[in-house]
Amino acid sequence: MNEPRTRSVLVLGCGSKPYTQRVGLQDFPMDFTNAEVVGVDLVGEHKPDVVWDIRQTPWPFKDEQFA
């Protein structure tokens, strides 16, 4: 039997708040209990998972990682 695919959530401009509070994941109609949440911000002091200027392409993620 196939394992269910883990959802990946990309939070752009995540800032320094915890991601679940920032985007209100508890209010989404989908179950994000086992989601991989990846925060991206330009400011490294916010301590995101990825420091990146989203105006720069290509982005540093695998194709369809957040599909």
Sequence and secondary structure as in RCSB ss.txt:
>XXXX:A:sequence
MNEPRTRSVLVLGCGSKPYTQRVGLQDFPMDFTNAEVVGVDLVGEHKPDVVWDIRQTPWPFKDEQFA
>XXXX:A:secstr
       EEEEET TTS HHHHHTGGGSSS  TT EEEEEES GGG  SEE  TTSSS SS TTTT 
